[in-house]
């Protein structure tokens, strides 16, 4: 997990990212990952990664720096077009990945899908009485599998999936599917119907509009050639199968005269949302859900009282009263939600955005860093696992000055490695006359 943020107004965009990375399925956390990079040496564009630190066996850091080298001096009119070009480059790169990389990707996707099914099965099985026999145990397996299969079927399928993808998956992944089924469900009696549904789940996890827990997030930010104000675009990516890349564009935001400032968190954004909106998102959801439940309960109490009262009402009258009470309950809930949202915007969101709108470039960087620090502090003083931490990398991008590092960690001492800097920047920024990127060739660890 991670905490990353972009803060932007008309002058510039600030990007900040922590260094924490979770490995071995959450059992260990390192504070040394690089997540923020310059995407072009010649143009004001940066990139951040969150989620998985690699895709189909390739570290994102390696892919980004290879892309940057091949991109050279090329640029695009908008950040959105930068993003589209980067995604197309990633797709072509992954298509050429060694066969073993594609096998590992298939194994990972199927494993994660079946892990969710297995958790559902265990939850149903543990709810059984301790005296339950084998038939009840097997019945709980069937019910949980049916529920998960139904859930996957309801998820929309990506529109651009090649028509023969399902048949390719079933053909190429059948052995992997069988092995993973055996490792997860060997204790159960897996019949033909079970196998059919498990195989369908394995195929659907590649093509449905739902990303695995091992997805990668990509945030590209800065200025296109024709953009006077900053913009960002971000994507989710799982991997590639049948020469089709599973990805989606999540956000495409540009500053303009109507939208002059914004704060956008990525990955763990709950603390930032609390700061901006004045209420913790989960608490707000609990309040709204509780209010809806209470209104429904009170409506039921009123109807019970009317049904058993001294004055006997006929079914027609009771039905009319029920309709009126339900309508009033819905109106009360909607009015509460509307007033809460208006208060939140007027007293919290708008003042914060107005303050961001007038911040100078250095203060934008300070704001981005402070918000990541706030998330790290919240995790440190709570009982949650500290999935945010380590040094915070901060950069600002402006139209005139380009990509500028404010804070950047290194895995080496730059003063002892002049040969690296000389070799790296010879013939690049000397031609352009711009500031040198002193980014370290750090190693991300998944």
C-alpha positions as CSV (number, residue, x, y, z in Angstrom):
1,X,0.0,0.0,0.0
2,X,1.0,3.6,-0.3
3,X,-0.1,7.2,-0.1
4,X,0.4,9.5,-3.0
5,X,-1.1,12.9,-3.8
6,X,-1.3,15.6,-6.5
7,X,-2.0,19.2,-5.6
8,X,-2.4,21.6,-8.4
9,X,-3.5,25.1,-9.3
10,X,-3.0,27.2,-12.5
11,X,0.7,27.7,-11.9
12,X,1.9,24.2,-11.2
13,X,1.3,20.7,-10.0
14,X,3.0,19.2,-6.9
15,X,3.4,15.4,-6.6
16,X,4.3,13.6,-3.4
17,X,4.8,9.9,-2.7
18,X,5.9,7.9,0.4
19,X,8.4,5.0,0.2
20,X,6.6,2.2,2.0
21,X,6.1,-1.1,0.1
22,X,4.4,-4.2,1.4
23,X,6.0,-7.6,0.4
24,X,5.3,-11.3,1.2
25,X,1.6,-10.7,1.1
26,X,1.6,-8.1,3.8
27,X,4.0,-9.8,6.2
28,X,6.8,-7.3,5.8
29,X,7.0,-3.6,5.0
30,X,10.1,-1.8,3.5
31,X,10.6,1.9,3.3
32,X,12.8,2.2,0.3
33,X,10.6,2.1,-2.8
34,X,10.8,4.7,-5.6
35,X,7.3,5.7,-6.8
36,X,7.8,9.2,-8.3
37,X,9.7,9.7,-11.5
38,X,10.3,12.2,-14.3
39,X,8.7,10.8,-17.4
40,X,10.5,13.0,-20.0
41,X,13.9,14.7,-19.8
42,X,12.8,17.4,-22.1
43,X,9.2,18.2,-21.2
44,X,7.3,19.0,-18.0
45,X,5.8,15.6,-17.3
46,X,6.0,13.3,-14.3
47,X,4.7,9.9,-13.3
48,X,3.8,8.1,-10.0
49,X,3.1,4.4,-9.4
50,X,1.0,2.8,-6.7
51,X,-0.3,-0.6,-6.0
52,X,2.0,-3.3,-7.3
53,X,5.6,-2.3,-8.0
54,X,5.8,-4.5,-11.1
55,X,3.6,-5.8,-13.9
56,X,4.1,-9.3,-15.4
57,X,7.5,-9.5,-13.8
58,X,8.8,-6.2,-15.0
59,X,9.6,-3.6,-12.3
60,X,7.7,-0.3,-13.1
61,X,10.9,1.6,-12.4
62,X,12.7,-0.2,-15.2
63,X,9.8,0.2,-17.6
64,X,9.4,3.9,-16.9
65,X,13.1,4.7,-17.4
66,X,13.2,2.6,-20.6
67,X,10.2,4.5,-21.9
68,X,11.8,7.8,-21.0
69,X,14.9,6.9,-22.9
70,X,13.0,5.8,-26.0
71,X,10.6,8.8,-25.8
72,X,13.6,11.2,-26.2
73,X,12.4,14.7,-27.2
74,X,9.0,13.6,-28.5
75,X,6.0,15.3,-26.9
76,X,2.2,15.4,-27.2
77,X,-0.4,18.2,-27.2
78,X,-2.0,17.0,-23.9
79,X,-1.3,14.9,-20.9
80,X,-4.1,12.6,-21.9
81,X,-2.2,11.9,-25.1
82,X,1.0,11.3,-23.1
83,X,-1.0,8.8,-21.1
84,X,-2.4,7.0,-24.2
85,X,1.1,6.8,-25.7
86,X,2.6,5.4,-22.5
87,X,-0.2,2.7,-22.3
88,X,0.3,1.7,-25.9
89,X,4.0,1.4,-25.3
90,X,3.4,-0.7,-22.2
91,X,1.1,-3.0,-24.2
92,X,3.7,-3.5,-26.9
93,X,6.3,-4.2,-24.3
94,X,4.3,-6.8,-22.4
95,X,3.2,-8.5,-25.6
96,X,6.9,-9.3,-26.2
97,X,7.3,-10.6,-22.6
98,X,8.9,-14.0,-22.2
99,X,6.4,-16.9,-22.1
100,X,7.3,-17.6,-18.4
101,X,6.2,-14.1,-17.5
102,X,2.8,-14.6,-19.1
103,X,2.5,-18.0,-17.3
104,X,3.3,-16.3,-14.0
105,X,0.7,-13.6,-14.7
106,X,-2.0,-16.3,-15.3
107,X,-1.0,-18.1,-12.1
108,X,-1.2,-14.9,-10.1
109,X,-4.6,-13.8,-11.5
110,X,-6.2,-17.3,-11.0
111,X,-4.6,-17.7,-7.5
112,X,-6.0,-14.3,-6.3
113,X,-9.5,-15.1,-7.8
114,X,-9.6,-18.5,-6.1
115,X,-8.3,-17.1,-2.8
116,X,-11.4,-14.9,-2.6
117,X,-13.6,-17.9,-3.4
118,X,-11.8,-19.9,-0.7
119,X,-12.2,-17.2,1.9
120,X,-16.0,-17.1,1.1
121,X,-16.1,-20.9,1.5
122,X,-14.3,-20.8,4.8
123,X,-16.6,-18.1,6.1
124,X,-19.6,-20.2,5.3
125,X,-18.1,-23.4,6.7
126,X,-17.1,-21.7,10.0
127,X,-20.7,-20.5,10.4
128,X,-21.9,-24.2,10.6
129,X,-22.6,-25.9,13.8
130,X,-19.7,-27.9,15.2
131,X,-21.8,-31.0,14.9
132,X,-22.3,-30.5,11.1
133,X,-21.6,-33.6,9.0
134,X,-19.7,-33.8,5.7
135,X,-22.8,-33.3,3.6
136,X,-23.5,-29.9,5.2
137,X,-19.8,-29.0,4.8
138,X,-20.0,-29.8,1.1
139,X,-23.3,-27.9,0.8
140,X,-21.6,-24.8,2.2
141,X,-18.9,-25.2,-0.4
142,X,-21.5,-25.3,-3.2
143,X,-23.4,-22.3,-1.9
144,X,-20.3,-20.1,-1.5
145,X,-19.0,-21.1,-4.9
146,X,-22.5,-20.3,-6.4
147,X,-22.5,-16.9,-4.8
148,X,-19.0,-16.0,-6.1
149,X,-19.8,-17.3,-9.5
150,X,-23.0,-15.2,-9.6
151,X,-21.0,-12.1,-8.4
152,X,-18.4,-12.5,-11.2
153,X,-21.2,-13.0,-13.8
154,X,-22.8,-9.7,-12.8
155,X,-19.6,-7.7,-13.3
156,X,-19.6,-6.0,-16.8
157,X,-17.1,-7.3,-19.4
158,X,-14.6,-4.9,-21.0
159,X,-16.0,-3.9,-24.4
160,X,-12.7,-4.3,-26.3
161,X,-11.9,-7.8,-25.3
162,X,-11.0,-9.9,-28.4
163,X,-13.7,-12.4,-29.2
164,X,-11.5,-15.5,-28.9
165,X,-10.0,-14.5,-25.5
166,X,-12.1,-16.9,-23.4
167,X,-11.2,-19.9,-25.6
168,X,-7.6,-18.9,-25.5
169,X,-7.7,-18.6,-21.7
170,X,-9.4,-22.0,-21.3
171,X,-6.9,-23.6,-23.6
172,X,-3.7,-22.0,-22.3
173,X,-4.6,-21.9,-18.6
174,X,-6.4,-25.2,-18.1
175,X,-3.4,-26.9,-16.5
176,X,-2.7,-23.9,-14.2
177,X,-6.4,-23.8,-13.3
178,X,-6.4,-27.5,-12.3
179,X,-3.3,-27.1,-10.2
180,X,-4.6,-24.1,-8.3
181,X,-8.0,-25.8,-7.8
182,X,-6.2,-28.7,-6.3
183,X,-4.1,-26.5,-3.9
184,X,-7.2,-24.5,-2.7
185,X,-10.0,-27.0,-2.8
186,X,-8.4,-30.4,-2.4
187,X,-10.2,-31.0,0.9
188,X,-13.6,-30.7,-0.9
189,X,-15.4,-33.1,-3.2
190,X,-15.1,-31.1,-6.4
191,X,-17.7,-32.3,-8.8
192,X,-18.2,-31.5,-12.5
193,X,-20.5,-28.6,-11.8
194,X,-17.9,-27.2,-9.3
195,X,-15.1,-27.5,-11.9
196,X,-17.2,-25.8,-14.5
197,X,-17.9,-22.8,-12.3
198,X,-14.3,-22.6,-11.0
199,X,-13.0,-22.7,-14.6
200,X,-15.4,-19.9,-15.6
201,X,-14.3,-17.8,-12.6
202,X,-10.7,-18.3,-13.7
203,X,-11.5,-17.0,-17.2
204,X,-13.7,-14.1,-16.0
205,X,-11.0,-12.7,-13.7
206,X,-9.1,-11.7,-16.9
207,X,-11.8,-9.9,-18.8
208,X,-14.2,-8.5,-16.3
209,X,-14.2,-4.8,-15.2
210,X,-12.8,-5.7,-11.8
211,X,-9.1,-5.5,-11.0
212,X,-7.1,-8.0,-9.0
213,X,-5.5,-7.0,-5.6
214,X,-2.2,-7.0,-7.5
215,X,-3.1,-4.3,-9.9
216,X,-0.8,-1.3,-10.6
217,X,-1.9,2.3,-10.6
218,X,-0.2,4.8,-12.9
219,X,-0.5,8.6,-12.5
220,X,0.8,10.9,-15.3
221,X,0.8,14.6,-14.6
222,X,2.2,17.9,-16.0
223,X,1.7,19.9,-19.1
224,X,1.1,19.0,-22.7
225,X,2.5,21.2,-25.5
226,X,-0.9,22.9,-26.0
227,X,-1.8,23.0,-22.3
228,X,-1.2,26.2,-20.3
229,X,-2.5,24.7,-17.1
230,X,-1.5,21.3,-15.5
231,X,-3.5,18.1,-15.9
232,X,-3.4,14.5,-14.7
233,X,-4.5,11.2,-16.1
234,X,-4.3,7.9,-14.2
235,X,-4.8,4.3,-15.1
236,X,-5.3,0.9,-13.5
237,X,-3.4,-2.0,-15.1
238,X,-3.5,-5.8,-14.4
239,X,-1.6,-7.4,-17.3
240,X,-1.9,-8.7,-20.8
241,X,-3.5,-11.9,-22.2
242,X,-4.2,-12.8,-25.8
243,X,-2.4,-9.5,-26.8
244,X,-5.1,-7.6,-24.9
245,X,-4.1,-5.3,-22.1
246,X,-6.5,-5.2,-19.1
247,X,-6.5,-1.6,-18.0
248,X,-8.9,1.3,-17.5
249,X,-8.6,5.1,-17.4
250,X,-9.7,6.2,-13.9
251,X,-9.3,9.9,-14.0
252,X,-8.6,12.6,-16.5
253,X,-8.5,16.0,-14.9
254,X,-7.2,19.4,-16.2
255,X,-7.0,22.7,-14.5
256,X,-8.9,25.5,-16.3
257,X,-10.7,28.8,-15.5
258,X,-13.7,26.9,-14.1
259,X,-11.6,24.4,-12.1
260,X,-8.7,26.4,-10.8
261,X,-7.4,24.1,-8.1
262,X,-7.7,20.5,-6.8
263,X,-6.3,17.9,-4.5
264,X,-6.4,14.3,-5.7
265,X,-5.2,11.4,-3.5
266,X,-4.3,8.0,-4.7
267,X,-4.2,4.6,-3.0
268,X,-4.8,5.4,0.7
269,X,-6.8,8.6,0.4
270,X,-9.0,8.4,3.5
271,X,-6.9,10.9,5.6
272,X,-6.7,13.4,2.7
273,X,-10.4,13.1,2.2
274,X,-11.0,13.8,5.9
275,X,-8.8,16.8,5.8
276,X,-10.5,18.3,2.7
277,X,-14.1,17.3,3.5
278,X,-14.1,17.7,7.2
279,X,-15.3,14.1,7.9
280,X,-13.8,10.7,7.6
281,X,-15.4,8.9,4.6
282,X,-16.2,5.7,6.5
283,X,-17.8,7.6,9.4
284,X,-19.9,9.6,6.9
285,X,-21.1,6.3,5.3
286,X,-21.9,4.8,8.7
287,X,-23.9,7.9,9.7
288,X,-25.9,7.8,6.5
289,X,-26.6,4.1,6.6
290,X,-27.6,4.3,10.3
291,X,-30.0,7.1,9.6
292,X,-31.6,5.1,6.8
293,X,-32.0,2.0,9.1
294,X,-33.4,4.1,12.0
295,X,-36.0,5.7,9.7
296,X,-37.1,2.3,8.4
297,X,-37.3,0.9,12.0
298,X,-39.3,3.8,13.3
299,X,-41.7,3.6,10.3
300,X,-42.2,-0.1,11.2
301,X,-42.9,0.8,14.8
302,X,-45.5,3.4,13.8
303,X,-47.3,0.9,11.5
304,X,-47.3,-1.7,14.3
305,X,-48.9,0.8,16.7
306,X,-51.5,1.8,14.2
307,X,-52.3,-1.9,13.4
308,X,-52.9,-2.8,17.1
309,X,-54.3,0.5,18.3
310,X,-57.7,1.3,19.8
311,X,-58.9,2.7,16.5
312,X,-59.0,-0.1,14.0
313,X,-58.0,0.9,10.5
314,X,-58.8,-1.1,7.4
315,X,-56.1,-2.5,5.0
316,X,-56.7,0.4,2.5
317,X,-56.0,3.1,5.2
318,X,-52.9,1.2,6.5
319,X,-51.5,0.9,3.0
320,X,-52.0,4.6,2.4
321,X,-50.4,5.5,5.7
322,X,-47.5,3.1,4.9
323,X,-46.9,4.9,1.6
324,X,-47.0,8.3,3.2
325,X,-44.5,7.3,6.0
326,X,-42.1,5.7,3.5
327,X,-42.2,8.7,1.3
328,X,-41.5,11.0,4.3
329,X,-38.7,8.8,5.4
330,X,-37.0,9.0,2.0
331,X,-37.5,12.8,1.9
332,X,-36.0,13.1,5.4
333,X,-33.0,11.0,4.4
334,X,-32.4,12.9,1.1
335,X,-32.8,16.3,2.8
336,X,-30.2,15.2,5.5
337,X,-27.8,14.1,2.8
338,X,-28.3,17.3,0.8
339,X,-27.7,19.6,3.8
340,X,-24.7,17.6,4.9
341,X,-23.2,17.8,1.5
342,X,-23.9,21.6,1.3
343,X,-22.3,22.2,4.7
344,X,-19.3,20.0,3.8
345,X,-18.7,21.9,0.6
346,X,-19.3,25.4,2.0
347,X,-17.3,25.0,5.2
348,X,-14.5,22.6,4.2
349,X,-14.1,21.8,0.5
350,X,-14.4,25.3,-1.0
351,X,-12.2,27.0,1.6
352,X,-9.4,24.4,1.1
353,X,-9.7,24.7,-2.7
354,X,-9.6,28.5,-2.6
355,X,-6.5,28.4,-0.5
356,X,-4.8,25.9,-2.9
357,X,-5.8,28.2,-5.8
358,X,-3.5,31.0,-4.6
359,X,-0.6,29.0,-3.2
360,X,2.9,29.7,-4.8
361,X,4.8,26.8,-6.2
362,X,6.9,26.1,-3.1
363,X,3.8,26.0,-0.9
364,X,2.1,23.6,-3.3
365,X,5.0,21.2,-2.7
366,X,4.8,21.7,1.1
367,X,1.0,21.0,1.0
368,X,1.5,17.8,-0.9
369,X,4.2,16.6,1.4
370,X,2.2,17.5,4.5
371,X,-0.8,15.5,3.4
372,X,1.3,12.4,2.8
373,X,2.9,12.9,6.2
374,X,-0.5,13.2,7.8
375,X,-1.5,9.9,6.3
376,X,1.7,8.3,7.6
377,X,1.2,9.8,11.1
378,X,-2.4,8.5,11.2
379,X,-1.2,4.9,10.4
380,X,1.6,5.2,13.0
381,X,-0.6,6.2,15.9
382,X,-3.4,3.8,15.1
383,X,-3.5,0.0,15.5
384,X,-3.4,-0.4,11.7
385,X,-0.4,-1.8,9.9
386,X,2.0,1.0,9.0
387,X,1.6,0.7,5.2
388,X,2.6,4.4,4.7
389,X,6.0,5.7,5.7
390,X,9.6,6.2,4.9
391,X,11.1,9.2,3.1
392,X,8.7,11.3,1.0
393,X,9.7,12.2,-2.5
394,X,8.3,15.5,-3.7
395,X,8.4,17.2,-7.1
396,X,6.7,20.2,-8.7
397,X,6.1,20.7,-12.4
398,X,5.5,24.1,-14.0
399,X,5.2,25.2,-17.6
400,X,8.2,27.4,-17.4
401,X,10.6,25.5,-15.1
402,X,9.6,21.9,-16.0
403,X,10.1,19.0,-13.6
404,X,11.9,20.1,-10.4
405,X,12.8,17.8,-7.5
406,X,12.0,19.3,-4.0
407,X,12.9,16.1,-2.1
408,X,14.4,13.0,-3.5
409,X,16.0,10.0,-1.7
410,X,18.9,8.1,-3.2
411,X,20.3,4.6,-2.7
412,X,23.8,6.0,-3.3
413,X,25.8,9.1,-2.3
414,X,25.7,11.4,-5.3
415,X,29.0,13.1,-4.3
416,X,30.8,9.8,-4.8
417,X,29.2,9.0,-8.1
418,X,30.1,11.9,-10.4
419,X,30.7,9.4,-13.3
420,X,27.0,8.3,-13.0
421,X,25.7,11.9,-13.4
422,X,28.2,12.8,-16.1
423,X,27.4,9.7,-18.2
424,X,23.6,10.0,-17.6
425,X,23.2,13.5,-18.7
426,X,25.9,13.9,-21.3
427,X,24.3,15.3,-24.5
428,X,20.8,15.7,-23.1
429,X,20.1,18.6,-20.8
430,X,23.3,20.3,-22.0
431,X,21.7,20.7,-25.4
432,X,18.4,22.0,-23.9
433,X,20.0,24.2,-21.2
434,X,17.6,23.0,-18.6
435,X,18.0,21.8,-15.0
436,X,19.4,18.3,-14.6
437,X,17.3,15.5,-13.2
438,X,19.4,14.1,-10.4
439,X,17.1,11.1,-10.0
440,X,18.8,8.0,-8.6
441,X,18.5,4.6,-10.3
442,X,16.8,3.2,-7.2
443,X,15.3,-0.3,-7.0
444,X,11.6,-0.8,-6.2
445,X,10.8,-3.9,-4.3
446,X,7.4,-5.6,-4.6
